């Protein structure tokens, strides 16, 4: 679809991939709905977008709370009248070795990375089914393709997102015209690594950081590519890796 004047909700929009995607889509004429927990960051992004002539709506919230999603959808429909796309971008990556038993972090990843995606889909589906069109983009990861040290739970959440995306596509695209895409990036320069508390993992990550990571804008371009395809074409997966990343 042509994203101009389309209403697109972006979760985790306060930084990183979400912020870059919001800027990209707003520049292309989309009406972006920005949501995350940090309202001050969202307001700052809104000012950047509107200063360039774009349209943005800020609705702060937590993707793990269904009530926050209900508020988000209500305000989006009141402001713009419809929902054309959802980008499920919010995520956490507090990597740790299983033996450390950081179970609170495991649960947070499950709540945000999996339940947050489910909540988003459940919130937008009634509108998209009624419209018989729409696009859901879920940010999975290259971690959905294989385990890496310290990533057992994180990889499991991203496998879940990838498989859920495929199920969504098969159930929704043929009958309701709702396209579904799983975006699966390798290492990206974002704040995700700041959530790591396992000191052993932090040391190992320093070696990995010697390579050139992808930038959030690279993922924003991949998302835009998927959205811009004609309605007859569903981009199932975009698997994008840093050139220097081995696996």
Backbone as JSON, one array per atom type, in Angstrom:
{
  "sequence": "XXXXXXXXXXXXXXXXXXXXXXXXXXXXXXXXXXXXXXXXXXXXXXXXXXXXXXXXXXXXXXXXXXXXXXXXXXXXXXXXXXXXXXXXXXXXXXXXXXXXXXXXXXXXXXXXXXXXXXXXXXXXXXXXXXXXXXXXXXXXXXXXXXXXXXXXXXXXXXXXXXXXXXXXXXXXXXXXXXXXXXXXXXXXXXXXXXXXXXXXXXXXXXXXXXXXXXXXXXXXXXXXXXXXXXXXXXXXXXXXXXXXXXX",
  "N": [[0.83, -1.19, 0.0], [0.32, 2.31, -0.51], [1.79, 4.37, 1.77], [1.04, 6.93, 2.33], [-1.03, 9.07, 4.13], [-1.98, 6.89, 5.54], [-2.92, 5.26, 8.58], [-0.84, 4.41, 11.1], [0.14, 2.45, 13.74], [2.75, 2.41, 16.08], [4.56, 0.53, 18.29], [6.78, 0.76, 21.13], [7.97, 3.14, 20.39], [9.61, 5.13, 21.34], [12.36, 5.13, 21.04], [15.29, 3.91, 19.21], [14.58, 1.35, 16.82], [11.81, 1.76, 16.66], [11.53, 4.57, 16.84], [13.05, 5.41, 14.59], [11.55, 4.22, 12.57], [9.1, 5.53, 12.84], [9.86, 8.14, 12.11], [10.63, 7.69, 9.43], [8.23, 6.74, 8.2], [6.49, 8.85, 8.7], [7.7, 10.86, 7.23], [7.11, 9.9, 4.74], [4.49, 10.44, 4.58], [2.64, 9.13, 6.2], [0.24, 8.83, 8.89], [1.28, 8.72, 12.0], [0.98, 6.81, 14.95], [2.19, 7.02, 18.07], [3.46, 5.0, 20.57], [4.59, 4.08, 23.81], [6.21, 3.57, 26.97], [7.59, 5.81, 27.91], [6.61, 8.85, 27.99], [7.67, 11.44, 27.71], [9.78, 11.11, 25.9], [8.32, 10.31, 23.67], [6.85, 12.63, 23.15], [8.89, 14.33, 22.44], [9.72, 13.13, 20.06], [7.37, 13.43, 18.61], [7.39, 16.21, 18.27], [9.6, 16.48, 16.57], [8.63, 15.21, 14.29], [6.3, 16.7, 13.6], [7.45, 19.18, 13.16], [8.54, 18.87, 10.72], [6.41, 18.8, 9.11], [4.9, 16.51, 9.34], [2.4, 14.13, 10.6], [1.43, 13.18, 13.8], [0.42, 11.23, 16.61], [0.47, 10.99, 20.05], [0.24, 8.45, 22.39], [0.78, 7.35, 25.36], [1.74, 4.25, 26.94], [1.68, 0.84, 28.2], [2.57, -2.11, 26.68], [2.01, -4.55, 27.77], [-0.31, -4.33, 29.12], [-3.68, -4.75, 28.76], [-5.66, -2.85, 29.11], [-4.34, -0.46, 28.58], [-3.91, -0.75, 25.87], [-6.54, -0.72, 24.97], [-7.18, 1.93, 25.48], [-5.36, 3.14, 23.73], [-6.3, 2.3, 21.19], [-8.85, 3.43, 21.19], [-8.28, 6.21, 21.31], [-6.83, 6.48, 18.94], [-8.74, 5.83, 16.94], [-10.61, 7.82, 17.47], [-9.16, 10.07, 16.76], [-8.18, 9.61, 14.11], [-9.92, 7.87, 12.82], [-9.58, 5.31, 11.74], [-7.53, 2.29, 11.42], [-4.69, 1.36, 9.8], [-2.3, -0.05, 9.85], [-0.19, -1.95, 12.05], [2.73, -1.87, 13.92], [4.42, -4.0, 15.71], [6.73, -3.43, 17.8], [7.88, -3.11, 20.33], [10.14, -4.4, 22.74], [12.28, -6.54, 24.79], [15.61, -7.46, 25.86], [17.15, -8.86, 27.99], [19.66, -10.68, 28.23], [20.89, -13.78, 29.59], [22.64, -16.44, 31.22], [21.1, -19.6, 31.65], [21.57, -20.95, 34.06], [21.89, -18.92, 35.88], [19.41, -18.28, 36.71], [17.66, -16.03, 36.38], [14.82, -15.42, 36.76], [12.85, -13.44, 36.95], [13.56, -11.71, 34.9], [13.2, -13.42, 32.74], [10.42, -13.67, 32.77], [9.64, -11.03, 32.27], [10.53, -10.72, 29.63], [8.88, -12.57, 28.33], [6.4, -11.41, 28.86], [6.56, -8.86, 27.56], [7.74, -9.34, 24.97], [6.23, -11.44, 23.87], [3.49, -11.56, 24.95], [2.91, -8.86, 24.68], [2.9, -8.52, 21.9], [0.74, -10.21, 21.23], [-1.33, -8.85, 22.55], [-1.37, -6.46, 21.08], [-2.13, -7.32, 18.5], [-4.66, -8.41, 19.05], [-5.97, -6.08, 19.75], [-6.09, -4.46, 17.42], [-7.31, -6.02, 15.48], [-10.25, -6.2, 15.26], [-10.95, -3.78, 13.92], [-9.42, -3.98, 11.53], [-10.43, -6.35, 10.41], [-13.05, -5.61, 9.96], [-12.6, -3.62, 8.05], [-11.58, -5.16, 6.06], [-8.91, -5.18, 5.3], [-5.44, -4.36, 5.9], [-2.29, -4.24, 7.71], [-0.06, -6.1, 9.57], [2.89, -5.88, 11.29], [5.38, -7.62, 12.8], [8.09, -7.41, 14.98], [10.47, -9.63, 14.99], [13.39, -11.52, 15.22], [16.79, -12.27, 14.23], [17.46, -14.11, 16.03], [15.41, -15.88, 16.13], [16.12, -17.86, 14.48], [18.1, -19.41, 15.52], [19.84, -20.57, 18.45], [21.91, -18.57, 20.63], [24.69, -18.0, 22.88], [23.49, -17.41, 26.12], [21.06, -16.62, 25.25], [18.75, -18.18, 25.46], [16.05, -17.88, 26.49], [15.32, -15.43, 25.34], [15.64, -16.03, 22.58], [13.66, -17.98, 22.39], [11.35, -16.44, 22.76], [11.38, -14.92, 20.44], [11.23, -16.84, 18.45], [8.63, -17.6, 18.94], [7.25, -15.27, 18.2], [7.83, -15.18, 15.46], [6.6, -17.59, 14.54], [3.96, -17.14, 15.34], [3.38, -15.0, 13.69], [3.37, -16.24, 11.19], [1.19, -17.94, 11.51], [-0.82, -16.02, 11.81], [-0.75, -14.83, 9.26], [-1.62, -16.94, 7.61], [-4.19, -17.36, 8.54], [-5.46, -14.87, 8.33], [-4.76, -13.35, 6.0], [-5.74, -14.57, 3.47], [-8.56, -14.57, 3.84], [-9.36, -12.08, 4.92], [-7.78, -10.12, 3.81], [-5.65, -9.08, 5.21], [-2.39, -8.35, 5.55], [0.65, -9.84, 6.77], [3.78, -9.52, 8.31], [6.95, -10.7, 9.33], [9.68, -9.24, 10.76], [13.1, -9.74, 10.9], [15.78, -8.95, 12.36], [19.4, -8.94, 12.62], [22.13, -8.01, 14.7], [21.56, -4.81, 15.98], [22.1, -1.33, 16.4], [20.85, -0.33, 19.16], [19.06, 0.4, 22.25], [18.66, -2.03, 23.4], [20.63, -3.76, 24.46], [21.27, -2.55, 26.81], [19.64, -3.53, 28.72], [20.72, -5.78, 29.76], [21.81, -7.62, 32.53], [23.47, -9.63, 33.35], [26.7, -10.21, 34.17], [28.64, -11.83, 32.96], [27.67, -12.15, 30.37], [27.74, -9.49, 29.53], [30.5, -9.05, 29.31], [31.14, -10.78, 27.2], [29.69, -9.63, 25.17], [31.1, -7.34, 24.59], [33.12, -8.12, 22.86], [31.64, -8.82, 20.62], [30.69, -6.35, 19.9], [32.64, -5.17, 18.43], [32.25, -5.43, 15.77], [30.55, -3.96, 12.9], [27.41, -2.84, 13.5], [23.96, -3.11, 12.38], [21.96, -0.19, 11.66], [19.18, 1.52, 13.25], [17.73, 2.79, 11.23], [18.1, 1.14, 9.04], [16.43, -1.0, 9.56], [14.03, 0.33, 9.64], [13.81, 0.99, 6.95], [13.45, -1.56, 5.89], [10.98, -2.24, 6.97], [9.4, -0.29, 5.76], [9.66, -1.11, 3.11], [8.23, -3.55, 3.17], [5.66, -2.61, 3.79], [5.07, -1.05, 1.56], [4.49, -2.7, -0.56], [2.21, -3.91, -3.12], [-1.25, -4.72, -2.37], [-1.73, -7.32, -3.17], [0.58, -8.66, -2.7], [2.29, -10.3, -0.21], [4.82, -9.81, 2.02], [6.39, -12.16, 3.65], [8.6, -12.64, 5.46], [11.38, -10.7, 6.56], [14.65, -11.05, 6.68], [17.35, -9.76, 7.99], [20.73, -9.03, 8.18], [23.76, -7.8, 9.78], [26.54, -7.19, 7.71], [28.99, -8.11, 8.68], [28.32, -9.94, 10.61], [28.53, -13.22, 11.8], [26.72, -15.22, 12.57]],
  "CA": [[0.0, 0.0, 0.0], [0.96, 3.6, -0.4], [1.63, 4.72, 3.18], [0.57, 8.31, 2.49], [-2.31, 9.22, 4.84], [-2.35, 5.68, 6.26], [-2.78, 5.37, 10.03], [0.06, 3.32, 11.49], [0.52, 2.42, 15.16], [4.1, 1.89, 16.31], [4.88, 0.35, 19.7], [8.2, 0.96, 21.39], [8.34, 4.22, 19.47], [10.37, 6.19, 22.0], [13.79, 5.08, 20.69], [15.73, 2.81, 18.36], [13.86, 0.98, 15.61], [10.51, 2.4, 16.66], [11.7, 5.99, 16.53], [13.5, 5.53, 13.19], [10.42, 3.85, 11.71], [8.14, 6.62, 12.91], [10.38, 9.24, 11.29], [10.59, 7.27, 8.03], [6.86, 6.65, 7.7], [5.92, 10.19, 8.72], [8.27, 11.56, 6.07], [6.43, 9.39, 3.55], [3.1, 10.9, 4.59], [1.76, 8.36, 7.07], [-0.17, 9.39, 10.17], [1.85, 7.74, 12.91], [0.53, 6.81, 16.34], [3.39, 6.66, 18.81], [3.19, 4.52, 21.92], [5.67, 3.52, 24.62], [5.98, 4.0, 28.36], [8.26, 7.09, 28.18], [5.84, 9.87, 27.29], [8.52, 12.59, 27.37], [10.49, 10.76, 24.67], [7.33, 10.32, 22.59], [6.54, 14.03, 22.86], [10.06, 14.85, 21.72], [9.63, 12.59, 18.71], [6.23, 14.1, 17.98], [7.83, 17.56, 17.85], [10.46, 16.31, 15.39], [7.79, 14.85, 13.14], [5.42, 17.81, 13.21], [8.28, 20.29, 12.67], [8.81, 18.58, 9.31], [5.13, 18.74, 8.4], [4.25, 15.21, 9.51], [1.29, 14.01, 11.54], [1.71, 12.18, 14.83], [-0.41, 11.21, 17.8], [1.14, 10.33, 21.16], [-0.59, 7.79, 23.4], [1.7, 6.54, 26.15], [1.13, 3.04, 27.47], [2.47, -0.37, 28.4], [2.0, -3.13, 25.79], [1.61, -5.72, 28.54], [-1.59, -4.04, 29.77], [-4.77, -4.7, 27.8], [-6.39, -1.59, 29.29], [-3.59, 0.58, 27.88], [-4.18, -0.94, 24.45], [-7.91, -0.25, 24.72], [-7.08, 3.39, 25.43], [-4.63, 3.47, 22.51], [-7.18, 2.12, 20.04], [-9.92, 4.42, 21.3], [-7.76, 7.52, 20.93], [-6.47, 6.43, 17.51], [-9.97, 5.88, 16.15], [-11.21, 9.15, 17.66], [-8.34, 11.07, 16.06], [-7.98, 9.35, 12.68], [-11.06, 7.16, 12.25], [-9.29, 3.94, 11.29], [-6.17, 1.78, 11.66], [-4.24, 0.66, 8.59], [-1.17, -0.95, 10.11], [0.38, -2.03, 13.4], [4.1, -2.35, 13.98], [4.71, -4.51, 17.06], [8.18, -3.27, 17.9], [8.36, -3.11, 21.72], [10.81, -5.64, 23.09], [13.35, -6.54, 25.78], [16.62, -8.48, 25.61], [18.08, -9.07, 29.1], [20.27, -11.99, 28.05], [21.57, -14.35, 30.74], [22.74, -17.89, 31.19], [19.98, -20.21, 32.37], [21.96, -21.32, 35.41], [21.79, -17.76, 36.76], [18.01, -18.27, 37.19], [17.09, -14.67, 36.42], [13.45, -15.73, 36.34], [12.09, -12.19, 36.78], [13.86, -11.22, 33.55], [12.53, -14.32, 31.81], [9.0, -13.33, 32.74], [9.48, -9.73, 31.6], [10.66, -10.94, 28.18], [7.65, -13.23, 27.87], [5.3, -10.44, 28.92], [6.7, -7.81, 26.54], [8.06, -9.85, 23.63], [5.17, -12.31, 23.35], [2.15, -11.08, 25.3], [2.74, -7.53, 24.11], [2.52, -8.71, 20.5], [-0.62, -10.75, 21.21], [-2.25, -7.77, 22.93], [-1.48, -5.53, 19.97], [-2.92, -7.93, 17.43], [-6.05, -8.49, 19.5], [-6.55, -4.74, 19.81], [-6.34, -3.86, 16.1], [-7.99, -6.93, 14.55], [-11.64, -5.87, 14.93], [-10.99, -2.71, 12.9], [-8.89, -4.47, 10.26], [-11.37, -7.33, 9.86], [-14.19, -4.83, 9.44], [-12.15, -2.92, 6.85], [-11.11, -6.17, 5.1], [-7.56, -4.84, 4.87], [-4.54, -3.91, 6.95], [-0.96, -4.87, 7.69], [0.55, -6.28, 10.88], [4.32, -6.16, 11.2], [5.93, -8.03, 14.09], [9.56, -7.42, 14.99], [11.07, -10.84, 15.57], [14.84, -11.37, 15.33], [17.59, -13.38, 13.71], [17.48, -15.08, 17.13], [14.38, -16.88, 15.86], [16.71, -18.88, 13.6], [19.09, -20.24, 16.2], [20.29, -20.18, 19.79], [23.26, -18.07, 20.88], [24.94, -18.06, 24.32], [22.75, -16.48, 26.97], [19.83, -16.18, 24.6], [17.73, -19.25, 25.41], [14.68, -17.36, 26.67], [15.1, -14.41, 24.31], [15.44, -16.72, 21.31], [12.36, -18.63, 22.46], [10.29, -15.43, 22.55], [11.4, -14.47, 19.05], [10.66, -17.95, 17.68], [7.18, -17.5, 19.14], [6.75, -14.16, 17.38], [7.93, -15.6, 14.06], [5.58, -18.6, 14.25], [2.66, -16.48, 15.47], [3.21, -14.19, 12.47], [3.0, -17.14, 10.1], [-0.19, -18.35, 11.75], [-1.67, -14.86, 11.49], [-0.84, -14.66, 7.81], [-2.43, -18.0, 7.01], [-5.58, -17.22, 8.96], [-6.05, -13.56, 8.07], [-4.53, -12.78, 4.67], [-6.65, -15.04, 2.41], [-9.98, -14.3, 4.11], [-9.66, -10.69, 5.27], [-6.9, -9.17, 3.13], [-4.72, -8.49, 6.17], [-1.04, -8.87, 5.34], [1.44, -10.01, 7.99], [5.22, -9.63, 8.04], [7.89, -10.85, 10.43], [10.97, -8.62, 10.5], [14.05, -10.53, 11.7], [17.11, -8.33, 12.26], [20.55, -9.32, 13.43], [22.53, -7.0, 15.69], [21.2, -3.43, 15.64], [22.51, -0.34, 17.39], [19.7, 0.16, 19.93], [19.26, 0.34, 23.7], [18.31, -3.36, 23.88], [21.7, -4.37, 25.25], [21.34, -1.88, 28.1], [18.8, -4.25, 29.68], [21.45, -6.97, 30.21], [22.39, -7.51, 33.88], [24.4, -10.75, 33.54], [28.05, -9.67, 33.95], [29.35, -12.7, 32.01], [27.18, -11.8, 29.03], [28.25, -8.15, 29.21], [31.89, -9.2, 28.87], [31.15, -11.42, 25.88], [29.11, -8.69, 24.21], [32.12, -6.36, 24.21], [33.8, -8.67, 21.69], [30.7, -8.74, 19.5], [30.48, -4.95, 19.53], [33.72, -4.7, 17.56], [31.78, -5.42, 14.38], [29.63, -2.88, 12.54], [26.02, -3.23, 13.64], [22.94, -2.41, 11.6], [21.39, 0.99, 12.3], [17.72, 1.47, 13.28], [17.2, 3.23, 9.93], [18.11, -0.01, 8.13], [15.21, -1.77, 9.84], [12.92, 1.19, 9.2], [13.72, 0.82, 5.49], [12.89, -2.9, 5.64], [9.55, -2.14, 7.3], [8.78, 0.5, 4.7], [9.61, -1.99, 1.93], [7.12, -4.49, 3.34], [4.39, -1.86, 3.75], [4.84, -0.44, 0.25], [4.11, -3.68, -1.58], [0.78, -3.91, -3.44], [-2.03, -5.57, -1.48], [-1.67, -8.72, -3.63], [1.89, -9.23, -2.36], [2.6, -10.34, 1.22], [6.22, -10.1, 2.37], [6.27, -12.98, 4.86], [9.73, -12.45, 6.36], [12.56, -9.95, 6.15], [15.75, -11.53, 7.51], [18.39, -8.79, 7.62], [21.88, -9.2, 9.07], [24.97, -7.02, 9.53], [27.45, -7.89, 6.8], [30.08, -8.73, 9.41], [27.86, -10.89, 11.63], [28.71, -14.59, 11.33], [25.56, -16.06, 12.79]],
  "C": [[0.87, 1.25, 0.0], [0.73, 4.09, 1.02], [1.1, 6.14, 3.39], [-0.85, 8.32, 3.04], [-2.8, 7.94, 5.53], [-2.07, 5.86, 7.76], [-2.01, 4.15, 10.53], [0.46, 3.46, 12.95], [1.89, 1.78, 15.29], [4.33, 1.76, 17.81], [6.38, 0.46, 19.91], [8.77, 2.09, 20.56], [9.26, 5.27, 20.07], [11.85, 6.2, 21.65], [14.04, 3.99, 19.66], [14.93, 2.6, 17.09], [12.51, 1.68, 15.53], [10.58, 3.86, 16.27], [12.08, 6.18, 15.07], [12.36, 5.22, 12.22], [9.37, 4.94, 11.69], [8.58, 7.79, 12.03], [10.26, 8.91, 9.8], [9.17, 7.32, 7.48], [6.18, 8.01, 7.7], [6.42, 11.02, 7.55], [7.6, 11.14, 4.77], [4.93, 9.71, 3.56], [2.14, 10.13, 5.45], [1.39, 9.18, 8.31], [0.25, 8.37, 11.23], [1.31, 7.93, 14.33], [1.66, 6.23, 17.16], [3.03, 6.2, 20.21], [4.42, 3.86, 22.52], [5.39, 3.99, 26.05], [6.54, 5.4, 28.63], [7.59, 8.21, 27.38], [6.7, 11.06, 26.87], [9.29, 12.35, 26.08], [9.54, 10.78, 23.47], [6.99, 11.75, 22.18], [7.67, 14.68, 22.08], [10.04, 14.38, 20.27], [8.49, 13.23, 17.94], [6.62, 15.48, 17.47], [8.72, 17.48, 16.61], [9.62, 16.06, 14.14], [6.95, 16.02, 12.66], [6.22, 19.01, 12.68], [8.62, 20.13, 11.19], [7.52, 18.43, 8.5], [4.4, 17.42, 8.53], [3.13, 15.24, 10.52], [1.58, 12.87, 12.52], [0.76, 12.34, 16.0], [0.34, 10.43, 18.87], [0.11, 9.74, 22.12], [0.34, 6.89, 24.21], [0.98, 5.32, 26.73], [2.11, 1.89, 27.54], [1.83, -1.5, 27.59], [1.55, -4.38, 26.54], [0.24, -5.54, 29.2], [-2.69, -3.88, 28.72], [-5.54, -3.38, 27.9], [-5.68, -0.44, 28.59], [-3.81, 0.47, 26.38], [-5.59, -0.46, 24.09], [-7.94, 1.26, 24.61], [-6.41, 3.85, 24.14], [-5.54, 3.38, 21.29], [-8.29, 3.16, 20.04], [-9.45, 5.79, 20.83], [-7.37, 7.58, 19.45], [-7.7, 6.56, 16.63], [-10.66, 7.24, 16.29], [-10.48, 10.2, 16.84], [-8.33, 10.87, 14.55], [-9.06, 8.5, 12.02], [-10.83, 5.73, 11.82], [-7.89, 3.53, 11.72], [-5.78, 0.96, 10.44], [-3.12, -0.33, 8.85], [-0.75, -0.86, 11.57], [1.79, -2.55, 13.28], [4.4, -2.7, 15.44], [6.21, -4.52, 17.26], [8.7, -3.37, 19.33], [8.99, -4.45, 22.08], [11.91, -5.44, 24.12], [14.35, -7.65, 25.46], [17.62, -8.6, 26.78], [18.68, -10.48, 29.07], [20.93, -12.47, 29.35], [21.67, -15.86, 30.55], [21.67, -18.5, 32.08], [20.34, -20.51, 33.82], [21.9, -20.15, 36.39], [20.38, -17.6, 37.34], [17.45, -16.87, 37.39], [15.64, -14.74, 35.95], [12.58, -14.48, 36.18], [12.31, -11.62, 35.38], [13.22, -12.12, 32.5], [11.07, -13.91, 31.64], [8.74, -12.0, 32.06], [9.58, -9.89, 30.08], [9.41, -11.6, 27.61], [6.5, -12.24, 27.82], [5.37, -9.41, 27.79], [6.82, -8.4, 25.14], [6.96, -10.72, 23.03], [3.79, -11.75, 23.65], [1.88, -9.69, 24.74], [2.31, -7.58, 22.65], [1.09, -9.23, 20.39], [-1.64, -9.67, 21.55], [-2.46, -6.79, 21.79], [-2.35, -6.06, 18.85], [-4.39, -7.98, 17.82], [-6.73, -7.13, 19.48], [-6.92, -4.19, 18.44], [-7.2, -4.73, 15.19], [-9.44, -6.56, 14.26], [-11.77, -4.81, 13.84], [-10.52, -3.22, 11.56], [-9.82, -5.49, 9.61], [-12.58, -6.62, 9.27], [-13.83, -4.14, 8.13], [-11.77, -3.87, 5.72], [-9.75, -5.79, 4.49], [-6.74, -4.38, 6.07], [-3.21, -4.62, 6.84], [-0.45, -4.91, 9.13], [2.0, -6.66, 10.69], [4.84, -6.44, 12.61], [7.45, -8.05, 14.02], [10.03, -8.66, 15.74], [12.58, -10.59, 15.64], [15.53, -12.5, 14.58], [17.71, -14.47, 14.78], [16.4, -16.13, 16.98], [14.91, -18.02, 15.01], [17.74, -19.76, 14.29], [19.51, -19.67, 17.53], [21.67, -19.54, 19.74], [23.45, -17.97, 22.39], [24.21, -16.97, 25.11], [21.38, -16.11, 26.43], [18.69, -17.18, 24.61], [16.31, -18.71, 25.5], [14.36, -16.32, 25.6], [14.82, -15.06, 22.96], [14.06, -17.39, 21.27], [11.23, -17.64, 22.21], [10.23, -15.02, 21.09], [10.96, -15.57, 18.09], [9.14, -17.89, 17.76], [6.58, -16.41, 18.25], [6.76, -14.54, 15.9], [6.82, -16.58, 13.7], [4.17, -18.01, 14.36], [2.36, -15.65, 14.22], [2.76, -15.06, 11.3], [1.57, -17.64, 10.26], [-1.18, -17.24, 11.43], [-1.87, -14.73, 9.99], [-1.77, -15.69, 7.19], [-3.91, -17.86, 7.36], [-6.24, -15.94, 8.45], [-5.91, -13.06, 6.63], [-5.53, -13.27, 3.63], [-8.1, -14.59, 2.6], [-10.29, -12.81, 4.29], [-8.74, -9.67, 4.61], [-5.92, -8.47, 4.06], [-3.35, -9.13, 6.0], [-0.28, -8.9, 6.66], [2.9, -10.24, 7.62], [5.99, -9.8, 9.34], [9.23, -10.25, 10.02], [11.99, -9.23, 11.45], [15.47, -9.98, 11.57], [18.16, -9.07, 13.08], [20.86, -8.19, 14.39], [22.26, -5.59, 15.17], [21.65, -2.5, 16.76], [21.27, 0.26, 18.06], [20.04, 0.05, 21.42], [18.95, -1.05, 24.27], [19.37, -3.95, 24.82], [21.84, -3.74, 26.63], [20.51, -2.6, 29.16], [19.51, -5.49, 30.24], [22.09, -6.72, 31.58], [23.4, -8.61, 34.18], [25.81, -10.28, 33.18], [28.85, -10.51, 32.96], [28.95, -12.37, 30.57], [27.72, -10.43, 28.6], [29.68, -8.22, 28.68], [31.97, -9.77, 27.46], [30.61, -10.49, 24.8], [30.13, -7.65, 23.75], [32.88, -6.82, 22.97], [32.93, -8.55, 20.46], [30.57, -7.31, 18.99], [31.6, -4.36, 18.69], [33.29, -4.66, 16.1], [30.83, -4.24, 14.15], [28.19, -3.38, 12.58], [25.15, -2.57, 12.57], [22.5, -1.17, 12.38], [19.86, 0.88, 12.31], [17.08, 1.86, 11.94], [17.18, 2.09, 8.91], [16.85, -0.84, 8.32], [13.98, -0.98, 9.44], [12.72, 1.06, 7.69], [13.11, -0.53, 5.13], [11.39, -2.91, 5.91], [8.81, -1.38, 6.21], [8.64, -0.33, 3.42], [8.41, -2.93, 2.02], [5.77, -3.79, 3.21], [4.05, -1.37, 2.35], [4.45, -1.43, -0.85], [2.61, -3.58, -1.89], [0.04, -4.92, -2.57], [-1.98, -7.04, -1.88], [-0.4, -9.43, -3.18], [2.14, -9.14, -0.85], [4.08, -10.7, 1.41], [6.18, -10.85, 3.7], [7.34, -12.66, 5.9], [10.76, -11.51, 5.72], [13.66, -10.3, 7.14], [16.98, -10.71, 7.13], [19.51, -8.81, 8.65], [22.98, -8.19, 8.77], [25.9, -7.83, 8.63], [28.53, -8.65, 7.55], [29.63, -9.78, 10.43], [27.89, -12.31, 11.08], [27.46, -15.44, 11.51], [24.6, -15.47, 13.79]]
}
